[in-house]
Amino acid sequence: MGEIKIALKKEMKTDGEQLIVEILQCRNITYKFKSPDHLPDLYVKLYVINIATQKRIIKKKTRVCRHDREPSFNETFRFSMSPAGHSLQILLASNGGKFMKKTLIGEAYIWLDKVDLRKRIVNWHKLLASSAQTH
């Protein structure tokens, strides 16, 4: 479905740990839009999930990048929490416009326990077809 570029880092503050997530850009979006020349309005939803309970505990959303198949979001989100025991669910969606429904393009998961967050890391993550799309 394409790829999304994300930067992750953990910072130690006087009041505890902070997880910093930067949603940078998307590329190679292969979703079949209404027509080949259709330029979608894309945005990213970000969920922090507690692995033990499988519950979404924090939700954030980027601004909508209008008329762009390879949007650059360059948005930073800060969470006052320890990344241990949490994962990120990243959803790329298309804003359907006034009379159209929103469409989920793809999703990626990042298990924060498996990432060394002591320094800023930037990676491309594959967007996979969502389980919600297959129902």
DSSP file (Angstrom, degrees, kcal/mol; ACC not computed):
  #  RESIDUE AA STRUCTURE BP1 BP2  ACC     N-H-->O    O-->H-N    N-H-->O    O-->H-N    TCO  KAPPA ALPHA  PHI   PSI    X-CA   Y-CA   Z-CA
    1    1 A M              0   0    0      0, 0.0    29,-1.2     0, 0.0    30,-0.6   0.000 360.0 360.0 360.0 -11.6    0.0    0.0    0.0
    2    2 A G        -     0   0    0    125,-0.5   125,-3.0    27,-0.3     2,-0.3  -0.861 360.0 -80.2 130.5-167.1    3.0    2.3    0.3
    3    3 A E  E     -AB  27 126A   0     24,-2.4    24,-2.1    -2,-0.3     2,-0.4  -0.964  22.0-152.4-139.2 154.3    5.4    3.4    3.0
    4    4 A I  E     -AB  26 125A   0    121,-2.4   121,-2.8    -2,-0.3     2,-0.5  -0.994  14.9-139.0-129.0 136.0    5.5    6.0    5.8
    5    5 A K  E     +AB  25 124A   0     20,-3.4    19,-2.4    -2,-0.4    20,-0.9  -0.835  28.3 175.3 -99.0 124.5    8.6    7.6    7.2
    6    6 A I  E     -AB  23 123A   0    117,-2.6   117,-2.4    -2,-0.5     2,-0.4  -0.976  20.2-153.4-132.6 140.6    8.6    8.0   11.0
    7    7 A A  E     -AB  22 122A   0     15,-2.2    15,-2.9    -2,-0.4     2,-0.3  -0.934  15.7-170.5-111.8 138.6   11.2    9.2   13.5
    8    8 A L  E     +AB  21 121A   0    113,-2.5   113,-2.5    -2,-0.4     2,-0.3  -0.959  11.7 159.2-128.8 146.4   11.2    8.0   17.1
    9    9 A K  E     -A   20   0A   0     11,-1.6    11,-3.3    -2,-0.3     2,-0.4  -0.974  26.9-141.6-160.7 150.8   13.1    9.1   20.2
   10   10 A K  E     -A   19   0A   0    107,-2.3     2,-0.4    -2,-0.3     9,-0.2  -0.964  19.1-168.0-115.6 135.6   12.9    8.9   23.9
   11   11 A E  E     -A   18   0A   0      7,-2.8     7,-2.6    -2,-0.4     2,-0.6  -0.950  17.4-135.2-122.1 144.6   13.9   11.9   26.1
   12   12 A M  E     +A   17   0A   0     -2,-0.4     2,-0.2     5,-0.2     5,-0.2  -0.874  29.1 179.4 -96.8 123.8   14.4   12.0   29.8
   13   13 A K  E >   -A   16   0A   0      3,-2.7     3,-1.6    -2,-0.6     5,-0.0  -0.708  44.5-103.2-114.8 169.6   12.8   15.0   31.5
   14   14 A T  T 3  S+     0   0    0      1,-0.3     3,-0.1    -2,-0.2    -1,-0.0   0.824 124.2  48.0 -63.4 -29.6   12.7   16.0   35.1
   15   15 A D  T 3  S-     0   0    0      1,-0.3    -1,-0.3     0, 0.0     2,-0.2   0.246 127.0 -83.1 -96.5  14.1    9.1   14.8   35.3
   16   16 A G  E <  S-A   13   0A   0     -3,-1.6    -3,-2.7     2,-0.0    -1,-0.3  -0.752  70.1 -21.1 123.2-168.1    9.9   11.4   33.6
   17   17 A E  E     -A   12   0A   0     -2,-0.2     2,-0.4    -5,-0.2    64,-0.4  -0.445  47.3-159.2 -81.3 151.4   10.3    9.9   30.2
   18   18 A Q  E     -A   11   0A   0     -7,-2.6    -7,-2.8    62,-0.2     2,-0.5  -0.999   7.1-149.5-129.0 132.7    8.9   11.4   27.0
   19   19 A L  E     -AC  10  79A   0     60,-2.8    60,-2.8    -2,-0.4     2,-0.5  -0.886  13.9-160.1 -97.5 128.5    8.3    9.5   23.8
   20   20 A I  E     -AC   9  78A   0    -11,-3.3   -11,-1.6    -2,-0.5     2,-0.5  -0.951   8.5-175.3-114.3 123.1    8.7   11.7   20.7
   21   21 A V  E     -AC   8  77A   0     56,-2.8    56,-3.0    -2,-0.5     2,-0.5  -0.974   5.1-166.1-120.0 124.0    7.0   10.6   17.4
   22   22 A E  E     -AC   7  76A   0    -15,-2.9   -15,-2.2    -2,-0.5     2,-0.8  -0.950   9.0-156.0-111.5 121.9    7.6   12.5   14.2
   23   23 A I  E     +AC   6  75A   0     52,-2.6    52,-2.2    -2,-0.5    51,-0.3  -0.870  25.4 168.6 -92.6 111.2    5.3   11.7   11.3
   24   24 A L  E     -     0   0A   0    -19,-2.4    49,-2.2    -2,-0.8    50,-1.4   0.952  42.3 -42.6 -95.7 -65.9    7.4   12.8    8.3
   25   25 A Q  E     -AC   5  72A   0    -20,-0.9   -20,-3.4    47,-0.3     2,-0.3  -0.973  39.0-127.8-160.8 171.2    6.1   11.7    4.9
   26   26 A C  E     +A    4   0A   0     45,-2.2     2,-0.3    -2,-0.3   -22,-0.2  -0.903  23.1 179.7-125.2 155.8    4.6    9.0    2.8
   27   27 A R  E     +A    3   0A   0    -24,-2.1   -24,-2.4    -2,-0.3    43,-0.1  -0.979  55.5  24.7-150.7 162.3    5.6    7.5   -0.6
   28   28 A N        -     0   0    0     -2,-0.3     2,-0.5   -26,-0.2    -1,-0.1   0.828  65.3-175.8  54.5  40.6    4.6    4.9   -3.2
   29   29 A I        -     0   0    0     40,-0.5   -27,-0.3     1,-0.2    -1,-0.2  -0.562   7.2-179.5 -69.9 119.1    0.9    4.9   -2.2
   30   30 A T        +     0   0    0    -29,-1.2    -1,-0.2    -2,-0.5   -28,-0.1   0.320  29.5 134.2-106.1   7.1   -0.6    2.2   -4.3
   31   31 A Y        -     0   0    0    -30,-0.6     2,-1.1     1,-0.1    74,-0.1  -0.293  62.6-117.6 -58.8 140.0   -4.2    2.4   -3.2
   32   32 A K        -     0   0    0      2,-0.0    -1,-0.1     0, 0.0    -2,-0.1  -0.701  37.6-169.4 -84.6 101.4   -6.7    2.4   -6.1
   33   33 A F        -     0   0    0     -2,-1.1     4,-0.0     2,-0.2     5,-0.0  -0.239  43.5 -82.1 -81.4 178.0   -8.4    5.7   -5.9
   34   34 A K  S    S+     0   0    0      1,-0.1    -1,-0.1     2,-0.1    -2,-0.0   0.856 113.1   3.6 -51.6 -41.6  -11.5    6.6   -7.9
   35   35 A S  S >  S-     0   0    0      1,-0.1     3,-1.9     0, 0.0    -2,-0.2  -0.972  77.5-110.8-143.8 156.6   -9.4    7.5  -11.0
   36   36 A P  T 3  S+     0   0    0      0, 0.0    -2,-0.1     0, 0.0    -3,-0.1   0.797 118.9  47.8 -59.8 -29.1   -5.7    7.3  -11.7
   37   37 A D  T 3  S+     0   0    0      2,-0.1     2,-0.3    -4,-0.0    -3,-0.0   0.384  82.9 122.9 -93.9   5.1   -5.3   11.1  -11.7
   38   38 A H    <   -     0   0    0     -3,-1.9    -5,-0.1     1,-0.1     0, 0.0  -0.499  50.7-153.4 -68.6 128.5   -7.2   11.6   -8.4
   39   39 A L        -     0   0    0     -2,-0.3    28,-0.4    28,-0.0    30,-0.1  -0.914  18.2-146.1-105.0 111.6   -5.2   13.4   -5.8
   40   40 A P        -     0   0    0      0, 0.0    28,-2.6     0, 0.0     2,-0.7  -0.251  13.6-124.3 -78.5 161.8   -6.3   12.4   -2.4
   41   41 A D        -     0   0    0     54,-0.5    54,-3.6    25,-0.2     2,-0.3  -0.922  42.7-169.7-100.7 105.4   -6.5   14.4    0.9
   42   42 A L  E     +DE  65  94B   0     23,-2.0    23,-3.3    -2,-0.7     2,-0.3  -0.714  16.7 167.0-106.8 148.9   -4.4   12.2    3.2
   43   43 A Y  E     - E   0  93B   0     50,-2.3    50,-2.8    -2,-0.3     2,-0.4  -0.957  26.5-124.9-148.2 166.4   -3.9   12.3    7.0
   44   44 A V  E     - E   0  92B   0     19,-0.3    18,-2.6    -2,-0.3     2,-0.4  -0.952  10.7-158.4-119.8 133.7   -2.4   10.0    9.6
   45   45 A K  E     -FE  61  91B   0     46,-2.6    46,-2.9    -2,-0.4     2,-0.5  -0.925  13.3-162.0-105.4 136.2   -4.0    8.8   12.8
   46   46 A L  E     -FE  60  90B   0     14,-2.9    14,-2.6    -2,-0.4     2,-0.4  -0.976   6.9-173.7-123.8 126.8   -1.6    7.6   15.5
   47   47 A Y  E     -FE  59  89B   0     42,-2.6    42,-2.5    -2,-0.5     2,-0.5  -0.967  16.6-148.3-120.1 136.2   -2.6    5.4   18.5
   48   48 A V  E     -FE  58  88B   0     10,-2.2     9,-3.0    -2,-0.4    10,-1.3  -0.916  24.4-161.4 -97.0 126.3   -0.5    4.5   21.4
   49   49 A I  E     -FE  56  87B   0     38,-3.1    38,-2.2    -2,-0.5     2,-0.7  -0.921  19.2-133.1-116.1 132.2   -1.5    1.0   22.5
   50   50 A N  E  >> -FE  55  86B   0      5,-2.6     4,-2.2    -2,-0.4     5,-0.7  -0.744  18.2-152.9 -78.3 117.5   -0.8   -0.7   25.9
   51   51 A I  T  45S+     0   0    0     34,-2.4    -1,-0.2    -2,-0.7    35,-0.1   0.876  89.2  54.3 -64.3 -38.5    0.4   -4.1   24.9
   52   52 A A  T  45S+     0   0    0     33,-0.5    -1,-0.2     1,-0.2    34,-0.1   0.911 123.5  24.8 -64.0 -43.2   -0.7   -5.8   28.1
   53   53 A T  T  45S-     0   0    0      2,-0.1    -1,-0.2    -3,-0.1    -2,-0.2   0.591  94.7-134.3 -98.0 -11.7   -4.4   -4.7   27.8
   54   54 A Q  T  <5 +     0   0    0     -4,-2.2     2,-0.4     1,-0.2    -3,-0.2   0.755  59.0 140.7  60.6  26.0   -4.5   -4.2   24.0
   55   55 A K  E   < -F   50   0B   0     -5,-0.7    -5,-2.6     2,-0.0     2,-0.6  -0.798  59.0-122.6-102.1 141.7   -6.2   -0.9   24.7
   56   56 A R  E     +F   49   0B   0     -2,-0.4    -7,-0.2    -7,-0.2     3,-0.1  -0.713  33.5 174.1 -76.3 121.8   -5.6    2.3   22.8
   57   57 A I  E     +     0   0B   0     -9,-3.0     2,-0.4    -2,-0.6    -8,-0.2   0.691  61.8  29.0-106.4 -22.3   -4.6    4.8   25.4
   58   58 A I  E     -F   48   0B   0    -10,-1.3   -10,-2.2     2,-0.0     2,-0.4  -0.999  61.5-168.2-140.0 140.8   -3.7    7.9   23.3
   59   59 A K  E     +F   47   0B   0     -2,-0.4     2,-0.3   -12,-0.2   -12,-0.2  -0.996  10.7 169.8-130.4 133.2   -4.9    9.1   20.0
   60   60 A K  E     -F   46   0B   0    -14,-2.6   -14,-2.9    -2,-0.4     2,-0.3  -0.935  12.5-159.3-135.9 160.9   -3.4   11.9   17.8
   61   61 A K  E     -F   45   0B   0     -2,-0.3   -16,-0.2   -16,-0.2     2,-0.1  -1.000  11.8-134.7-143.6 139.5   -4.0   13.0   14.2
   62   62 A T        -     0   0    0    -18,-2.6     2,-0.1    -2,-0.3     3,-0.0  -0.335  38.5 -90.4 -80.9 170.9   -2.0   15.0   11.7
   63   63 A R        -     0   0    0     10,-0.1     2,-0.5     1,-0.1   -19,-0.3  -0.335  51.5 -95.0 -69.8 165.0   -3.4   17.8    9.6
   64   64 A V        -     0   0    0    -21,-0.1     2,-0.8    -3,-0.1   -21,-0.2  -0.742  27.9-147.5 -86.5 128.3   -4.8   16.8    6.2
   65   65 A C  B >   -D   42   0B   0    -23,-3.3   -23,-2.0    -2,-0.5     3,-0.5  -0.871  25.4-141.4 -94.4 110.5   -2.4   17.1    3.3
   66   66 A R  T 3   -     0   0    0     -2,-0.8   -25,-0.2   -25,-0.2     3,-0.1  -0.491  65.5  -4.8 -82.9 140.6   -4.7   18.1    0.4
   67   67 A H  T 3  S+     0   0    0    -28,-0.4     2,-0.3    -2,-0.2    -1,-0.2   0.895  96.9 124.8  53.0  53.9   -4.3   16.8   -3.2
   68   68 A D    <   -     0   0    0    -28,-2.6   -26,-0.2    -3,-0.5    -1,-0.1  -0.956  44.3-172.2-149.0 123.4   -1.1   14.9   -2.6
   69   69 A R  S    S+     0   0    0     -2,-0.3   -40,-0.5     1,-0.2    -1,-0.1   0.639  96.9  37.5 -85.7 -15.8   -0.2   11.2   -3.3
   70   70 A E  S    S-     0   0    0    -42,-0.1    -1,-0.2   -43,-0.1   -43,-0.1  -0.560  88.4-173.5-131.7  68.1    3.2   11.6   -1.5
   71   71 A P        -     0   0    0      0, 0.0   -45,-2.2     0, 0.0     2,-0.6  -0.280  19.9-147.7 -72.2 147.8    2.4   14.0    1.4
   72   72 A S  E     +C   25   0A   0    -47,-0.2   -47,-0.3     1,-0.2   -48,-0.1  -0.967  21.4 170.7-109.2 115.6    5.0   15.5    3.8
   73   73 A F  E     -     0   0A   0    -49,-2.2   -49,-0.2    -2,-0.6   -48,-0.2   0.891   8.9-174.9 -91.5 -46.8    3.4   15.9    7.2
   74   74 A N  E     +     0   0A   0    -50,-1.4     2,-0.4   -51,-0.3   -50,-0.2   0.914  29.5 150.5  47.7  52.5    6.5   16.9    9.3
   75   75 A E  E     -C   23   0A   0    -52,-2.2   -52,-2.6   -12,-0.0     2,-0.4  -0.926  34.1-151.1-117.2 141.1    4.5   16.8   12.5
   76   76 A T  E     -C   22   0A   0     -2,-0.4     2,-0.4   -54,-0.2   -54,-0.2  -0.923   7.7-168.6-115.8 134.0    5.9   16.0   16.0
   77   77 A F  E     -C   21   0A   0    -56,-3.0   -56,-2.8    -2,-0.4     2,-0.5  -0.973   5.8-158.0-120.9 134.7    3.9   14.5   18.9
   78   78 A R  E     -C   20   0A   0     -2,-0.4     2,-0.5   -58,-0.2   -58,-0.2  -0.942   5.7-169.4-115.0 132.3    5.2   14.3   22.4
   79   79 A F  E     -C   19   0A   0    -60,-2.8   -60,-2.8    -2,-0.5     2,-1.6  -0.981  20.7-140.2-122.1 125.3    3.9   11.8   24.9
   80   80 A S        +     0   0    0     -2,-0.5     2,-0.3   -62,-0.2   -62,-0.2  -0.637  69.1  92.4 -83.0  86.4    4.7   12.0   28.7
   81   81 A M  S    S-     0   0    0     -2,-1.6    -2,-0.1   -64,-0.4   -65,-0.0  -0.982  81.6 -95.4-166.8 160.4    5.1    8.2   29.2
   82   82 A S        -     0   0    0     -2,-0.3   -63,-0.1     1,-0.1    -2,-0.0  -0.769  27.8-144.0 -83.9 131.8    7.6    5.4   29.2
   83   83 A P    >   +     0   0    0      0, 0.0     3,-1.7     0, 0.0    29,-0.2   0.718  67.1 112.3 -68.7 -18.8    7.6    3.6   25.8
   84   84 A A  T 3  S+     0   0    0      1,-0.3    -2,-0.1    28,-0.1     3,-0.1  -0.287  82.9  15.3 -58.8 134.3    8.1    0.2   27.5
   85   85 A G  T 3  S+     0   0    0      1,-0.3   -34,-2.4   -35,-0.1   -33,-0.5   0.636 109.8 102.0  79.0  14.6    5.1   -2.1   27.2
   86   86 A H  E <   -E   50   0B   0     -3,-1.7    26,-1.5   -36,-0.2    27,-0.5  -0.899  48.6-164.4-128.9 157.3    3.6    0.0   24.4
   87   87 A S  E     -EG  49 111B   0    -38,-2.2   -38,-3.1    -2,-0.3     2,-0.4  -0.907  18.6-126.2-131.4 164.9    3.2   -0.1   20.6
   88   88 A L  E     -EG  48 110B   0     22,-2.8    22,-2.1    -2,-0.3     2,-0.5  -0.929  11.9-161.0-111.6 136.1    2.2    2.4   18.0
   89   89 A Q  E     -EG  47 109B   0    -42,-2.5   -42,-2.6    -2,-0.4     2,-0.5  -0.982  11.5-166.9-113.2 122.1   -0.5    1.9   15.4
   90   90 A I  E     -EG  46 108B   0     18,-3.1    18,-2.3    -2,-0.5     2,-0.5  -0.946   3.0-170.9-114.6 122.9   -0.2    4.2   12.5
   91   91 A L  E     -EG  45 107B   0    -46,-2.9   -46,-2.6    -2,-0.5     2,-0.6  -0.952  11.0-155.7-116.6 127.4   -3.2    4.6   10.1
   92   92 A L  E     +EG  44 106B   0     14,-2.9    13,-2.9    -2,-0.5    14,-1.4  -0.900  25.9 177.1 -98.5 125.7   -3.0    6.4    6.8
   93   93 A A  E     -EG  43 104B   0    -50,-2.8   -50,-2.3    -2,-0.6     2,-0.5  -0.898  28.4-131.0-130.5 156.8   -6.4    7.6    5.7
   94   94 A S  E     -EG  42 103B   0      9,-3.2     9,-2.3    -2,-0.3     2,-0.7  -0.932  22.1-131.6-108.0 127.4   -8.0    9.6    2.9
   95   95 A N        -     0   0    0    -54,-3.6   -54,-0.5    -2,-0.5     7,-0.1  -0.683  17.0-151.1 -76.8 116.8  -10.4   12.3    3.9
   96   96 A G        -     0   0    0     -2,-0.7     3,-0.3     4,-0.2     2,-0.2   0.608  32.0-123.5 -71.6 -11.4  -13.4   11.7    1.6
   97   97 A G        -     0   0    0      1,-0.2     3,-0.3     2,-0.1    -1,-0.2  -0.495  52.3 -37.7  94.7-171.7  -14.5   15.3    1.4
   98   98 A K  S    S+     0   0    0      1,-0.2    -1,-0.2    -2,-0.2    -2,-0.1   0.872 139.8  18.4 -60.8 -43.0  -17.9   16.7    2.2
   99   99 A F  S    S+     0   0    0     -3,-0.3     2,-0.3     2,-0.1    -1,-0.2   0.320 108.6  86.2-115.5   7.8  -20.1   13.8    1.0
  100  100 A M  S    S-     0   0    0     -3,-0.3    -4,-0.2    -4,-0.1     2,-0.1  -0.795  76.5-114.2-109.6 151.6  -17.7   10.9    0.8
  101  101 A K        -     0   0    0     -2,-0.3     2,-0.1    -5,-0.2    -2,-0.1  -0.485  36.8 -99.9 -80.3 155.5  -16.7    8.6    3.6
  102  102 A K        -     0   0    0     -2,-0.1     2,-0.4    -7,-0.1    -7,-0.2  -0.469  38.5-146.2 -70.6 146.2  -13.2    8.5    4.9
  103  103 A T  E     -G   94   0B   0     -9,-2.3    -9,-3.2    -2,-0.1     2,-0.6  -0.965   7.5-135.8-123.0 129.5  -11.1    5.6    3.6
  104  104 A L  E     -G   93   0B   0     -2,-0.4   -11,-0.3   -11,-0.2    26,-0.2  -0.735  20.9-177.2 -81.7 121.3   -8.4    3.7    5.4
  105  105 A I  E     -     0   0B   0    -13,-2.9     2,-0.3    -2,-0.6   -12,-0.2   0.904  56.2 -44.4 -86.7 -47.3   -5.4    3.3    3.0
  106  106 A G  E     -G   92   0B   0    -14,-1.4   -14,-2.9    23,-0.1    -1,-0.3  -0.978  49.4-135.0-174.2 170.7   -3.1    1.2    5.1
  107  107 A E  E     -GH  91 128B   0     21,-2.4    21,-3.1    -2,-0.3     2,-0.3  -0.966   6.3-162.9-142.5 157.7   -1.6    0.7    8.6
  108  108 A A  E     -G   90   0B   0    -18,-2.3   -18,-3.1    -2,-0.3     2,-0.4  -0.977   9.0-150.5-137.2 150.0    1.7    0.0   10.2
  109  109 A Y  E     -G   89   0B   0     -2,-0.3     2,-0.4   -20,-0.2   -20,-0.2  -0.954   6.3-169.0-120.9 142.3    2.6   -1.2   13.7
  110  110 A I  E     -G   88   0B   0    -22,-2.1   -22,-2.8    -2,-0.4     2,-0.8  -0.979  13.6-149.5-130.6 119.7    5.8   -0.4   15.7
  111  111 A W  E >   -G   87   0B   0     -2,-0.4     3,-1.5   -24,-0.2   -24,-0.2  -0.801   8.9-158.2 -87.3 112.3    6.5   -2.4   18.9
  112  112 A L  G >  S+     0   0    0    -26,-1.5     3,-1.3    -2,-0.8    -1,-0.2   0.748  86.3  66.3 -68.3 -24.9    8.4    0.2   21.0
  113  113 A D  G 3  S+     0   0    0    -27,-0.5    -1,-0.3     1,-0.2   -29,-0.1   0.748 100.5  52.6 -64.9 -22.1   10.1   -2.5   23.2
  114  114 A K  G <  S+     0   0    0     -3,-1.5     2,-0.4     2,-0.1    -1,-0.2   0.347  96.8  81.8 -96.6   6.3   12.0   -3.7   20.1
  115  115 A V  S <  S-     0   0    0     -3,-1.3     2,-1.0    -4,-0.1    -5,-0.0  -0.933  75.2-133.1-117.8 133.6   13.4   -0.2   19.2
  116  116 A D        +     0   0    0     -2,-0.4     3,-0.5     1,-0.1    -3,-0.1  -0.746  28.3 177.4 -82.9 106.5   16.4    1.4   20.7
  117  117 A L        +     0   0    0     -2,-1.0  -107,-2.3     1,-0.2    -1,-0.1   0.250  49.5 102.8 -98.3  12.1   15.1    4.9   21.5
  118  118 A R  S    S+     0   0    0   -109,-0.2     2,-0.3     2,-0.1    -1,-0.2   0.826  91.9  28.0 -67.3 -28.5   18.2    6.4   23.1
  119  119 A K  S    S-     0   0    0     -3,-0.5     2,-0.2  -111,-0.0  -111,-0.1  -0.916 104.5 -85.9-126.6 159.2   19.0    8.3   19.9
  120  120 A R        -     0   0    0     -2,-0.3     2,-0.4  -111,-0.1  -111,-0.2  -0.420  46.0-167.5 -64.7 126.6   16.6    9.5   17.2
  121  121 A I  E     -B    8   0A   0   -113,-2.5  -113,-2.5    -2,-0.2     2,-0.5  -0.956   7.1-163.1-119.2 139.8   15.9    6.8   14.6
  122  122 A V  E     +B    7   0A   0     -2,-0.4     2,-0.3  -115,-0.2  -115,-0.2  -0.983  19.4 162.8-123.1 125.2   14.3    7.4   11.3
  123  123 A N  E     -B    6   0A   0   -117,-2.4  -117,-2.6    -2,-0.5     2,-0.4  -0.978  37.9-123.2-141.0 152.4   12.8    4.5    9.3
  124  124 A W  E     -B    5   0A   0     -2,-0.3     2,-0.4  -119,-0.2  -119,-0.2  -0.820  30.7-160.6 -88.1 134.5   10.4    3.8    6.4
  125  125 A H  E     -B    4   0A   0   -121,-2.8  -121,-2.4    -2,-0.4     2,-0.2  -0.966  19.1-117.5-119.9 134.4    7.6    1.5    7.5
  126  126 A K  E     -B    3   0A   0     -2,-0.4     2,-0.6  -123,-0.2  -123,-0.3  -0.485  22.1-135.7 -69.9 134.3    5.5   -0.5    5.1
  127  127 A L        -     0   0    0   -125,-3.0  -125,-0.5    -2,-0.2     2,-0.3  -0.827  25.6-161.1 -89.6 124.0    1.8    0.3    5.1
  128  128 A L  B     -H  107   0B   0    -21,-3.1   -21,-2.4    -2,-0.6     2,-0.1  -0.699  30.5 -88.7-104.8 156.5   -0.2   -2.9    5.0
  129  129 A A        -     0   0    0     -2,-0.3   -23,-0.1   -23,-0.2     2,-0.1  -0.442  54.4-115.6 -59.9 133.1   -3.8   -3.5    4.1
  130  130 A S    >>  -     0   0    0    -26,-0.2     4,-0.9   -25,-0.1     3,-0.7  -0.384   5.1-128.9 -74.5 149.1   -5.8   -3.0    7.2
  131  131 A S  H 3> S+     0   0    0      1,-0.2     4,-0.5     2,-0.2     3,-0.3   0.802 112.1  61.6 -64.1 -27.5   -7.7   -5.8    8.8
  132  132 A A  H >4 S+     0   0    0      1,-0.2     3,-0.5     2,-0.2    -1,-0.2   0.808  98.7  55.8 -67.4 -28.8  -10.6   -3.4    8.8
  133  133 A Q  H <4 S+     0   0    0     -3,-0.7    -1,-0.2     1,-0.2    -2,-0.2   0.798 102.7  55.4 -73.4 -27.0  -10.5   -3.2    5.0
  134  134 A T  H 3<        0   0    0     -4,-0.9    -1,-0.2    -3,-0.3    -2,-0.2   0.581 360.0 360.0 -85.6  -8.1  -10.8   -7.0    4.6
  135  135 A H    <<        0   0    0     -3,-0.5    -1,-0.2    -4,-0.5    -2,-0.1   0.472 360.0 360.0 -83.0 360.0  -14.1   -7.3    6.6
